[in-house]
Amino acid sequence: MSWQASVARALRDLRSEETRLARDLSDLRDRIASLSGVRGGGAAKAKGKRRKLSPAARAAISRAAKKRWAKYRADKGA
């Protein structure tokens, strides 16, 4: 067998293996999705209670946002 025939055979075998692995991976993803109750391969959203911010934390975030916007407006006008 020539080296070219060996390479061609190896490529054919690798492509066949790639097809098999892709099919196996698709089946595995389907099984995972069915176990998690999600279709389409997306991640499941975590459901839970929303965390509450303290009034002080909310005020700090507000001040920081206002400061950022003031800087943006000042830079934009200059």
DOBARO-479779 format. One record per residue (C-alpha): residue number from 1; x, y, z. Coordinates in Angstrom, 1 decimal, always signed. Example, Ala and Ser with C-alpha at 12.3 -4.5 7.8 and 13.67 -1.06 7.14 Angstrom:
BEGIN
(1, (+12.3, -4.5, +7.8))
(2, (+13.7, -1.1, +7.1))
// end
This chain:
BEGIN
(1, (+0.0, +0.0, +0.0))
(2, (+1.4, +3.4, -1.0))
(3, (+1.7, +6.2, +1.5))
(4, (-1.0, +8.1, -0.3))
(5, (-3.4, +5.3, +0.0))
(6, (-2.6, +5.0, +3.7))
(7, (-3.2, +8.7, +4.2))
(8, (-6.5, +8.5, +2.3))
(9, (-7.6, +5.5, +4.4))
(10, (-6.6, +7.3, +7.6))
(11, (-8.6, +10.4, +6.6))
(12, (-11.6, +8.3, +5.7))
(13, (-11.5, +6.6, +9.1))
(14, (-11.1, +9.9, +10.9))
(15, (-14.0, +11.4, +9.1))
(16, (-16.1, +8.3, +10.0))
(17, (-15.1, +8.6, +13.6))
(18, (-15.9, +12.3, +13.6))
(19, (-19.4, +11.6, +12.3))
(20, (-19.9, +9.0, +15.0))
(21, (-18.7, +11.3, +17.7))
(22, (-20.9, +14.1, +16.5))
(23, (-23.9, +11.8, +16.6))
(24, (-23.0, +10.6, +20.1))
(25, (-22.5, +14.2, +21.3))
(26, (-25.9, +15.2, +19.9))
(27, (-27.6, +12.2, +21.7))
(28, (-25.8, +13.1, +24.9))
(29, (-27.0, +16.7, +24.7))
(30, (-30.6, +15.6, +24.1))
(31, (-30.4, +13.3, +27.2))
(32, (-29.0, +16.1, +29.3))
(33, (-31.7, +18.5, +28.1))
(34, (-34.4, +16.0, +28.8))
(35, (-33.1, +15.5, +32.4))
(36, (-32.9, +19.2, +33.0))
(37, (-36.2, +20.0, +31.4))
(38, (-34.7, +22.3, +28.8))
(39, (-34.9, +22.0, +25.0))
(40, (-32.7, +23.6, +22.4))
(41, (-29.4, +23.1, +24.3))
(42, (-29.7, +26.3, +26.4))
(43, (-28.8, +26.4, +30.0))
(44, (-31.6, +26.2, +32.6))
(45, (-32.4, +29.5, +34.3))
(46, (-32.0, +29.4, +38.1))
(47, (-35.2, +30.3, +39.8))
(48, (-35.0, +31.7, +43.2))
(49, (-35.8, +34.7, +45.3))
(50, (-34.4, +38.1, +44.3))
(51, (-31.9, +39.5, +46.6))
(52, (-32.9, +42.8, +48.2))
(53, (-30.6, +45.7, +48.4))
(54, (-30.4, +47.7, +51.5))
(55, (-31.4, +51.4, +51.1))
(56, (-27.8, +52.4, +51.7))
(57, (-26.6, +50.1, +48.9))
(58, (-29.3, +51.4, +46.6))
(59, (-28.3, +54.9, +47.3))
(60, (-24.6, +54.2, +46.7))
(61, (-25.4, +52.6, +43.3))
(62, (-27.6, +55.6, +42.4))
(63, (-24.8, +58.1, +43.4))
(64, (-22.2, +56.1, +41.3))
(65, (-24.5, +56.0, +38.3))
(66, (-25.2, +59.8, +38.5))
(67, (-21.5, +60.4, +38.8))
(68, (-20.8, +58.3, +35.7))
(69, (-23.5, +60.1, +33.7))
(70, (-22.3, +63.5, +34.8))
(71, (-18.8, +62.6, +33.7))
(72, (-20.1, +61.3, +30.4))
(73, (-22.1, +64.5, +29.8))
(74, (-19.2, +66.7, +30.8))
(75, (-16.8, +64.8, +28.4))
(76, (-19.4, +64.9, +25.6))
(77, (-19.9, +68.7, +25.9))
(78, (-16.2, +69.5, +25.9))
// end
